[in-house]
Amino acid sequence: MTGSNDGHAQSPAAPSRAVVFVHAHPDDEAIFTGGTMARLAEDGCRVVLVVCTGGELGFTTPDAVDAHALGAQRRHETLAAAGLLGVSRLVHLDHHDSGMAGDPANDAPGSFCSTDVELSAKTIAAVFEEERPAAVVGYDAGGMYGHPDHVQVHRVTRRAAELAGIATVYDATVDREHLHFVETHLIEEAALTGDLGLVRSHIGVATAEVTTTIDVRPWLTTKRAAMAAHASQIPDSTSALQLPPEHFADVYGWEWYVRTGPPSLLDSLT
């Protein structure tokens, strides 16, 4: 399967100034790495975003009543978010959303997690070879919270880096101990209840496993706007966007990575 590009690919930047981010669904880029992307772009780096699925099985709104309509809407939302984050090139691989673990969609023809790892890796490696980035970004081995498409991103990004000869891979993750502390703090301080978005004790990795922590609080206005651009998934009524600025910063003000290979551009942001 070949990817499709929104917009025209620019001439690749020098290897030391480009990073390719591989994400599973529209909105993952804003939630998990939006601050990092905005920081890199502001520093003059070339930021490339690869989105593996259309996110057709995400939460639907009255304006997106079926998978086809939702997929089209999410594509437009990703383009808007990418513009806010300073993305230079956006590539859609157009695999089908695999749904959550155990969903029949996991094994449906064309689903991302049922596609051969080597085939998907070769497609992504072609992007890496075009861009010659200093580093690439995927997900941790558990897919942050076990979503089959996220786990597949880990597999294919690692294999694509091997095929393209990219030495440094950053696994986007979350520091579960930090978020557990934040959840406890916010509930006790403000009597908040319900889903705070990223706060789930079983996601991510332990603090000791994190190699690279990036403070993105100065870029939170941009990150929040990019998240809000994904209105089909993160409408204004969600708990994440209802948090006051100081609590939003507690939850979304840092981004975490586990690096394999030598230090690269993301380490320069710490």
C-alpha positions as CSV (number, residue, x, y, z in Angstrom):
1,M,0.0,0.0,0.0
2,T,1.4,3.4,-0.9
3,G,0.8,6.5,1.2
4,S,-0.9,9.6,0.1
5,N,0.4,13.1,0.8
6,D,-1.7,16.2,1.7
7,G,0.1,19.0,0.1
8,H,3.4,18.9,-1.8
9,A,6.5,17.3,-0.3
10,Q,9.3,19.9,0.2
11,S,12.9,19.2,-0.4
12,P,14.2,17.3,2.6
13,A,16.2,19.2,5.2
14,A,19.6,18.2,6.3
15,P,19.5,15.0,8.4
16,S,20.4,16.8,11.6
17,R,17.3,19.0,11.3
18,A,14.5,16.6,10.4
19,V,12.3,14.3,12.6
20,V,9.6,11.9,11.3
21,F,6.8,11.1,13.7
22,V,4.7,8.0,13.1
23,H,1.3,7.9,14.7
24,A,-1.6,5.5,14.7
25,H,-4.6,7.7,14.4
26,P,-5.6,11.3,13.8
27,D,-5.3,13.2,17.1
28,D,-2.5,11.0,18.6
29,E,0.1,13.4,17.2
30,A,-1.5,16.4,19.1
31,I,-2.1,14.5,22.4
32,F,1.2,12.7,22.8
33,T,3.8,14.7,20.8
34,G,2.2,18.0,19.9
35,G,4.4,20.1,22.1
36,T,7.5,18.5,20.9
37,M,6.5,19.0,17.3
38,A,5.7,22.6,17.8
39,R,9.1,23.2,19.6
40,L,11.0,21.5,16.8
41,A,9.2,23.5,14.1
42,E,9.8,26.7,16.0
43,D,13.5,25.9,16.2
44,G,13.6,25.6,12.4
45,C,13.5,21.8,12.2
46,R,11.6,19.9,9.5
47,V,8.7,18.0,11.1
48,V,7.1,15.1,9.2
49,L,4.0,13.4,10.3
50,V,3.0,9.9,9.1
51,V,-0.6,8.8,10.1
52,C,-1.2,5.1,9.7
53,T,-5.0,4.8,9.9
54,G,-8.0,6.9,9.1
55,G,-9.4,6.6,12.6
56,E,-12.7,5.5,11.2
57,L,-13.7,3.7,14.4
58,G,-13.2,6.7,16.7
59,F,-16.0,8.2,18.7
60,T,-18.6,9.7,16.2
61,T,-20.4,13.0,16.5
62,P,-23.8,13.9,14.9
63,D,-21.7,15.3,12.0
64,A,-19.9,12.0,11.5
65,V,-22.6,9.2,11.5
66,D,-20.7,6.5,9.7
67,A,-17.1,5.3,9.3
68,H,-16.6,6.8,5.9
69,A,-17.8,10.2,6.9
70,L,-15.8,10.1,10.1
71,G,-12.7,9.1,8.3
72,A,-13.0,12.0,5.9
73,Q,-13.7,14.4,8.8
74,R,-10.7,13.2,10.7
75,R,-8.4,13.7,7.7
76,H,-9.5,17.3,7.6
77,E,-8.9,17.7,11.3
78,T,-5.4,16.2,11.0
79,L,-4.5,18.7,8.3
80,A,-5.7,21.6,10.5
81,A,-3.8,20.3,13.5
82,A,-0.7,19.7,11.5
83,G,-0.8,23.3,10.3
84,L,-0.9,24.5,13.9
85,L,2.0,22.3,14.9
86,G,4.3,23.4,12.1
87,V,4.3,20.1,10.2
88,S,6.2,20.4,6.9
89,R,4.9,17.2,5.4
90,L,1.8,15.0,6.2
91,V,1.6,11.5,4.9
92,H,-1.5,9.3,5.2
93,L,-1.0,5.5,4.9
94,D,-4.8,4.9,4.7
95,H,-4.9,1.7,6.6
96,H,-8.3,1.0,8.3
97,D,-8.6,1.6,12.0
98,S,-8.3,-1.7,13.8
99,G,-10.4,-0.8,16.8
100,M,-9.6,-1.7,20.4
101,A,-8.2,-5.0,21.5
102,G,-10.6,-7.8,20.8
103,D,-12.7,-5.9,18.3
104,P,-13.5,-8.0,15.2
105,A,-12.0,-5.1,13.2
106,N,-8.6,-6.2,14.4
107,D,-8.6,-8.9,11.8
108,A,-10.6,-7.2,9.1
109,P,-8.9,-7.0,5.6
110,G,-7.0,-3.7,5.4
111,S,-6.8,-3.1,9.1
112,F,-3.5,-1.7,10.2
113,C,-2.7,-4.3,12.9
114,S,-3.5,-7.2,10.5
115,T,-1.2,-5.9,7.8
116,D,2.1,-7.6,7.4
117,V,4.7,-5.8,9.5
118,E,7.3,-6.0,6.8
119,L,5.0,-4.5,4.2
120,S,4.0,-1.6,6.4
121,A,7.6,-1.1,7.4
122,K,8.8,-0.8,3.8
123,T,6.2,1.8,3.1
124,I,7.3,3.9,6.1
125,A,11.0,3.2,5.4
126,A,10.5,4.8,2.0
127,V,9.4,8.0,3.8
128,F,12.5,7.8,6.0
129,E,14.7,7.3,3.0
130,E,13.3,10.4,1.3
131,E,13.6,12.5,4.4
132,R,16.9,11.2,5.9
133,P,15.9,12.3,9.4
134,A,18.1,12.6,12.4
135,A,15.6,10.6,14.3
136,V,12.2,9.0,14.1
137,V,9.4,8.7,16.7
138,G,7.1,5.8,17.2
139,Y,5.5,4.3,20.4
140,D,6.6,2.2,23.3
141,A,6.4,-1.6,23.1
142,G,3.0,-1.6,24.8
143,G,1.5,1.0,22.5
144,M,1.2,3.3,25.5
145,Y,-2.2,1.8,26.5
146,G,-2.4,-1.5,24.5
147,H,-4.3,-0.3,21.4
148,P,-3.5,-2.8,18.7
149,D,-2.7,0.0,16.2
150,H,-0.3,1.6,18.6
151,V,1.5,-1.7,19.2
152,Q,1.7,-2.1,15.5
153,V,3.2,1.4,15.2
154,H,6.0,0.3,17.5
155,R,6.7,-2.8,15.4
156,V,6.7,-1.1,12.0
157,T,8.6,2.0,13.1
158,R,11.4,0.0,14.6
159,R,11.6,-2.2,11.5
160,A,11.4,0.8,9.1
161,A,14.2,2.4,11.0
162,E,16.3,-0.7,10.5
163,L,15.5,-0.8,6.8
164,A,16.4,2.9,6.3
165,G,19.4,2.8,8.5
166,I,18.1,5.4,11.1
167,A,20.1,5.0,14.2
168,T,17.9,6.9,16.7
169,V,14.4,5.9,17.5
170,Y,12.3,7.6,20.2
171,D,9.3,5.7,21.6
172,A,6.7,8.2,22.6
173,T,5.3,7.1,26.0
174,V,3.8,8.6,29.1
175,D,5.3,8.6,32.6
176,R,2.6,6.6,34.5
177,E,3.9,7.6,37.9
178,H,3.8,11.3,37.1
179,L,0.2,10.9,35.8
180,H,-0.9,8.8,38.8
181,F,0.4,11.6,41.0
182,V,-1.4,14.3,38.9
183,E,-4.7,12.3,39.0
184,T,-4.5,12.0,42.8
185,H,-3.6,15.6,43.2
186,L,-6.3,17.0,41.0
187,I,-9.1,14.8,42.5
188,E,-8.1,15.8,46.0
189,E,-7.6,19.5,45.2
190,A,-10.6,20.1,43.0
191,A,-12.9,17.2,43.6
192,L,-12.6,16.3,39.9
193,T,-14.2,13.1,38.8
194,G,-14.3,11.2,35.5
195,D,-11.8,10.8,32.7
196,L,-8.9,13.3,32.7
197,G,-7.7,12.1,29.3
198,L,-4.2,10.8,29.7
199,V,-4.5,9.8,33.3
200,R,-4.7,6.0,33.5
201,S,-2.5,4.1,35.9
202,H,-1.9,1.2,33.5
203,I,-0.6,3.2,30.6
204,G,3.0,4.1,29.6
205,V,6.1,3.2,31.5
206,A,7.7,3.7,34.9
207,T,9.6,6.9,35.5
208,A,12.9,5.0,35.5
209,E,12.3,3.8,32.0
210,V,11.9,7.3,30.5
211,T,15.1,8.6,28.9
212,T,13.9,11.9,27.5
213,T,11.4,14.3,29.2
214,I,10.5,17.4,27.3
215,D,8.8,20.4,29.0
216,V,6.3,21.7,26.5
217,R,4.4,24.1,28.9
218,P,5.4,27.2,26.9
219,W,3.8,25.6,23.8
220,L,0.6,24.5,25.5
221,T,-1.6,27.1,23.8
222,T,-0.5,25.6,20.4
223,K,-0.9,22.0,21.7
224,R,-4.3,22.6,23.1
225,A,-5.5,24.3,19.9
226,A,-4.1,21.3,17.9
227,M,-6.0,18.9,20.2
228,A,-9.2,21.0,19.8
229,A,-8.8,20.8,16.0
230,H,-9.7,17.1,16.4
231,A,-13.3,18.1,17.3
232,S,-14.8,14.8,16.4
233,Q,-12.7,13.2,19.2
234,I,-11.9,16.0,21.5
235,P,-14.9,18.4,21.5
236,D,-15.0,21.4,23.9
237,S,-17.1,19.4,26.3
238,T,-14.4,16.8,27.0
239,S,-12.8,16.8,30.4
240,A,-9.4,17.5,28.9
241,L,-10.5,20.8,27.4
242,Q,-12.5,21.7,30.4
243,L,-9.5,21.6,32.6
244,P,-8.3,25.1,33.7
245,P,-4.9,26.1,32.3
246,E,-2.9,25.1,35.4
247,H,-4.4,21.6,35.5
248,F,-4.1,21.2,31.8
249,A,-0.4,21.9,32.2
250,D,-0.2,19.3,35.0
251,V,-1.5,16.6,32.6
252,Y,-0.2,17.7,29.2
253,G,2.7,19.9,29.9
254,W,5.4,17.2,29.6
255,E,6.0,14.7,26.8
256,W,8.0,11.5,27.4
257,Y,10.2,9.2,25.3
258,V,12.3,6.1,25.5
259,R,15.3,6.5,23.2
260,T,17.1,3.8,21.4
261,G,20.4,4.8,19.8
262,P,22.5,7.9,20.3
263,P,21.1,11.2,21.6
264,S,19.5,13.3,18.9
265,L,17.3,16.3,18.3
266,L,14.7,15.5,21.0
267,D,17.4,15.3,23.6
268,S,18.4,18.9,22.7
269,L,15.0,20.1,23.9
270,T,15.4,18.8,27.5
